[in-house]
Amino acid sequence: MKKRFLRAISVLMVITILFTCTISVFAYSGRIDPDIIAETSKTALKIEGEGIVLLKNEDNVLPLDGKKLNVFGVGSVCPFFGGAGSGCITSENPVSFYDALDEKGIPYNKELRELYEEECGTEAIPTTSHPVVNNALGLILTKSQLPEMPVSLLTDEIMNNAKAYSDTALVMISRTSAEGTDLTEDILRISDEERALVEKLNDNFKNIIVLFNISNIMEMGFVDEYENIKAAAAIWIPGEFGMLSVADVLTGEINPSGRLADTVAYKVGDHPSGVCFGTNEYDGGEYYVEYLEGIYVGYRYYDFNSNGFILPFGYGLSYASFEYSNFKYEVDDGVVRVSLDVTNTSDVNGEDVIQVYVGKKASNIYRPLKELKGFEKVFVNAKETRKVEVKLDIDDLKSYRELTDSFELEDGEYEIYIAKNTLEIIDTSSVVLDGVVFEEALKPKTLEHKEYP
């Protein structure tokens, strides 16, 4: 009898706690003032606009300059605005891609929109009037990849109408993810259906624009496999307002200035972690990745092994063009000062990102060839010149030393690289820094891809 009583009390307490938490969540998830939304949306649009990375732009296909668009891909009508779980976008009325095209006055093929909405509109996650419920629906129903519409539905009549409408096609490739689940290699590649779509577009249109609506870097090698893919951009997962910034990039109202924070490989397997990804298992059943590349993670690995990637860390194009001059390198009071003049040689205003990397070729510890230590984003009007200075704190040039279990500055000569990205070096110089003489007598490793799968 006593056990039954205690069990009943326990169940009652659990129900009470759940009920109380549910009431609290609903009580504290009220509406946000429209004035606050209007103000914060400006910041959201600025962040999205500055984060879009222009990856390719042959024949100046972008900006559109009045070109009409044939829009393809399930992502055009069901884009990913955010991730799943805590990254889920719960807005009742996020700005869709087509909403943005309408607002920015970009003409598009309405027959294609109707086709995709009819065939793919059911992929959209349902919403309610309550953000907590919407968040739960997003967590439960969000997929990392949506099935692409079969190309068989793009009949000869539809394609002929599209070609008559415009010689320019835009295709949206969409992926998302959540923090609780890793993406498989298949999700990080374009699917067979997506490749079939790209091939059909390549056979029918002179100019193809690819927009990557993604939360994770995926394979992008196909962009260079088809001659009519003239432009590509990573628009990421833009949030509830960000599609307006995407449209502004298409029109040229925004000059893209984002830079890649990752290296884009030809294939998923070209990343050092590719072979052991998801194959190691703890005793408890959880999977883990062993970083066989050691300290040579990300771009540091590809500095030693230039094969296997198409776009380097720090990469990003602009509608403007820039030239560089008057380089200066100074060491003063614990700071390395790097300065240069940046000239916008084009007819459009634009932002450039000056990246400063530091390396030490003669070292007695294992270290990367170079590491990003500072950067500066600078706006330069057309035909004007701006002076840019990047300050590097010498403390940030210290390296971890196993012998003393501390971070120390190794004595000697350091290479300073001013760069557009890890591959495109604008200028280089050397500075001598006084530090500690490391006595480990180790030589820097020369990595071979076969050593680090």
Buried (B, 14 or more C-beta within 10 A) or exposed (E): EEEEEEEEEEEEEEEEEEEEEEEEEEEEBEEEEEEEBEEEBEEBBEBBBBBBBBBBBEEEBBBBEEBEBBBBBBBBBBBBBBBBBEBBBBBEEBBBBBBBBBEBEBBBBEBBBEBBBEBBEEBBBEBEEBBBBBBBBBBEEBBBBBEBBEBEEBEEEBBEBBBEBBBBBBBBBBBBBBEEEBBEBEBBBBBEBBBBBBBBBBEBBBBBBBBBBBBBBBBBBBBEEBEBBBBBBBBBBBBBBBBBBBBBBBBBEBBBBBBBEBBBBBBBBBBBBBEBBEEEEEEEEEEEEEEEBEBBEBBBBBBBBEEBBBBBBBBBBBBBBBEBEEBEBEBEEEEBBBBBBBBBEBEBBBBBBBBBBBBBEEBBBBBBBBBBBBBBEBBBEEEEBBEBBBEBEBEEBBBEBEEEEEEBBBEBEBBBBBBBBBBEBBBBEEBEBEBEEBEEEEEBBEBEBEEBB
